[in-house]
Amino acid sequence: MNFVTIDFSLNSPGICIFSDNKYNFIGYLKPGTGTKAEQKIQEELNLLEDTQISHQPDWTNNEDYSKSEMIKIQRHTQTANDIINMIIEIAGNETPFVIAFEGSSYGSSAGTNNIIDMAAGAAILKMEMMSRLEVLDMMTIAPSTIKKHAGKGNMKKDELWVKFLENVLNDSSLENSSLLAFCQSQIGFVKKVPKPMDDLVDAYFLNHLARSLFYPEA
């Protein structure tokens, strides 16, 4: 069984894959995401054996992007297929998938149009996954439920980051992850979690939770 979890956004989807008792992480970033220091970290993350940082085409260079729904749909479709291709490259396509998305936060400060675009992008990704992968189950889990799994439901990003660094779930597969080792040694305890680690941490805790829901006896 492959477990794939997605912290979906337009500019920096974070994906965590659990397959063969091992984690793999994917960050799919809009070009230029993050500060120069964060972009340096992104380059270093991409050198890890279990982490892939890829960049989206720069759709915003198209002068019609903001007003053309067709271009937005093209972007969402390409994003979906790029993400699925990366998942298949890591996990193959021979074993069924359980897929979980992080639900929308009611406290989001994003504008209405952005929320609509995010919903459209997530829906197209789900549809393409159903079409191209053998999906056994697909679920959406509220952010507060994911945080509660890590400790408490109202944690901020920096608090969840600490839980990740400390491997609060005593996850032996995470303990063996080169990503965790890099984060502990090269990033450490920071107040502002660098991109895309905030998204990958959310995807990790969602992955662990999804597996516990699917295998409650484990």
VOGU-3710 file (C-alpha; in Angstrom, 3 decimals, decimal comma):
1> mnfvtidfsl> 0,000/0,000/0,000  1,205/3,486/-0,885  0,080/6,414/1,265  0,252/9,822/-0,425  -0,650/12,990/1,461  -0,860/16,484/0,046  -0,784/19,904/1,653  -2,192/21,576/-1,438  -1,654/25,178/-2,454  -1,236/26,942/-5,773
11> nspgicifsd> 2,354/28,041/-5,196  3,939/25,361/-3,018  2,144/22,012/-2,758  3,879/19,720/-0,281  3,631/15,959/-0,799  4,637/13,086/1,473  4,765/9,508/0,174  5,020/6,448/2,431  5,967/3,345/0,454  7,932/0,236/1,477
21> nkynfigylk> 8,264/1,624/5,031  10,095/4,688/3,780  9,154/8,350/3,395  9,750/10,459/0,329  8,967/14,170/0,132  8,147/16,421/-2,821  7,996/20,200/-2,890  6,552/21,629/-6,122  7,297/25,333/-5,962  6,454/28,418/-7,929
31> pgtgtkaeqk> 9,745/29,866/-9,273  11,347/32,290/-6,859  9,490/30,983/-3,814  11,121/32,062/-0,557  14,006/34,309/0,423  17,536/33,809/-0,907  18,349/31,859/2,246  15,280/29,659/1,757  16,168/29,082/-1,893  19,628/27,930/-0,777
41> iqeelnlled> 17,975/25,466/1,608  15,760/24,286/-1,269  18,855/23,520/-3,344  20,335/21,530/-0,466  17,075/19,680/0,143  17,042/18,575/-3,487  20,344/16,767/-2,915  18,827/14,467/-0,278  17,956/10,929/-1,297  14,375/11,150/-0,041
51> tqishqpdwt> 13,459/14,713/-1,061  12,672/16,271/-4,429  12,238/19,997/-4,964  10,812/20,841/-8,376  9,687/24,141/-9,854  6,481/24,932/-11,662  6,375/26,745/-15,009  6,033/30,469/-14,449  2,419/30,856/-15,524  2,233/34,386/-14,144
61> nnedysksem> 4,469/35,561/-16,997  1,432/35,187/-19,255  -0,224/38,611/-19,366  -3,663/36,995/-19,691  -3,251/34,740/-16,644  -5,255/36,840/-14,190  -8,293/37,067/-16,462  -8,221/33,821/-18,440  -9,975/30,863/-16,851  -8,654/28,626/-19,634
71> ikiqrhtqta> -5,054/29,386/-18,697  -5,817/28,703/-15,037  -7,293/25,316/-15,931  -4,220/24,560/-18,043  -2,037/25,424/-15,057  -4,056/23,214/-12,702  -3,967/20,321/-15,169  -0,213/20,559/-15,696  0,354/20,842/-11,943  -1,739/17,714/-11,399
81> ndiinmiiei> 0,097/15,710/-14,028  3,531/16,881/-12,889  2,747/15,860/-9,303  1,374/12,474/-10,363  4,409/11,812/-12,569  6,715/12,500/-9,606  4,641/10,224/-7,369  4,759/7,389/-9,926  8,509/7,858/-10,325  8,935/7,293/-6,583
91> agnetpfvia> 6,230/4,769/-5,732  5,517/3,106/-9,070  2,030/2,360/-10,275  1,665/-1,304/-9,337  0,396/-0,932/-5,766  -2,897/0,701/-4,664  -2,845/4,205/-3,202  -4,518/5,743/-0,196  -4,556/9,511/-0,702  -5,300/12,253/1,819
101> fegssygssa> -5,542/16,009/1,367  -5,304/18,615/4,091  -8,610/20,456/4,230  -8,977/24,211/3,940  -8,468/26,352/7,002  -11,442/28,479/7,995  -9,006/31,089/9,250  -7,364/31,541/5,872  -6,697/35,144/4,896  -6,638/34,345/1,171
111> gtnniidmaa> -9,046/36,241/-1,024  -12,163/34,683/-2,495  -10,678/34,270/-5,973  -7,588/32,579/-4,564  -9,707/30,151/-2,548  -11,785/29,341/-5,644  -8,604/28,733/-7,671  -7,205/26,487/-4,925  -10,420/24,459/-4,819  -10,345/24,091/-8,607
121> gaailkmemm> -6,693/23,035/-8,575  -7,263/20,477/-5,833  -10,340/19,086/-7,610  -8,422/18,624/-10,873  -5,561/16,929/-9,027  -8,014/14,541/-7,339  -9,713/13,784/-10,647  -6,395/13,077/-12,387  -5,286/10,856/-9,505  -8,497/8,850/-9,762
131> srlevldmmt> -7,880/8,497/-13,497  -4,179/7,592/-13,458  -3,645/5,769/-10,156  -5,290/2,776/-8,530  -6,869/4,757/-5,702  -8,227/2,573/-2,917  -9,384/5,474/-0,761  -9,250/9,273/-0,788  -9,922/11,495/2,208  -9,787/15,115/3,316
141> iapstikkha> -8,697/15,877/6,884  -9,072/19,177/8,728  -5,869/21,056/9,675  -6,839/21,074/13,367  -7,194/17,272/13,311  -3,713/16,927/11,819  -2,225/19,212/14,472  -4,076/17,376/17,222  -2,462/14,157/16,013  0,906/15,833/16,607
151> gkgnmkkdel> -0,046/17,225/20,019  -2,767/19,871/20,055  -5,177/21,267/17,502  -4,225/24,950/17,687  -0,467/24,708/17,172  1,244/27,346/15,062  3,662/26,418/12,277  6,760/26,894/14,425  5,276/24,687/17,171  4,478/21,927/14,686
161> wvkflenvln> 8,029/22,287/13,355  9,410/21,577/16,826  7,255/18,436/17,059  8,675/17,303/13,717  12,290/17,921/14,755  11,706/16,024/18,000  10,003/13,142/16,171  7,213/13,388/18,711  5,418/10,368/17,217  8,469/8,128/17,727
171> dsslenssll> 8,282/7,210/14,067  11,148/4,860/13,197  10,733/5,504/9,459  11,044/9,247/10,007  14,028/8,684/12,282  15,785/7,025/9,335  14,903/9,876/6,978  17,707/11,982/5,545  15,269/14,902/5,501  14,834/14,799/9,265
181> afcqsqigfv> 18,593/14,536/9,779  19,156/17,558/7,540  16,481/19,608/9,314  17,907/18,774/12,736  21,499/19,543/11,812  21,189/22,335/9,242  18,018/24,248/10,141  17,240/23,532/13,784  14,761/25,366/15,980  13,652/28,496/14,159
191> kkvpkpmddl> 10,691/30,818/14,570  10,018/31,115/10,835  9,923/27,712/9,173  11,600/27,960/5,745  9,746/27,137/2,547  8,912/24,417/1,681  9,487/22,743/5,044  6,255/24,133/6,506  4,298/22,364/3,738  6,315/19,134/3,966
201> vdayflnhla> 5,854/18,972/7,745  2,090/19,300/7,346  2,143/16,557/4,703  4,207/14,312/6,999  1,862/14,550/9,977  -1,099/14,070/7,644  0,550/10,934/6,268  1,120/9,447/9,704  -2,472/10,255/10,676  -3,936/8,786/7,485
211> rslfypea> -2,100/5,521/8,095  -3,312/5,377/11,676  -6,894/5,885/10,460  -6,528/3,228/7,782  -4,835/0,756/10,131  -6,354/1,635/13,547  -5,117/-1,618/15,080  -1,461/-0,852/14,301
//
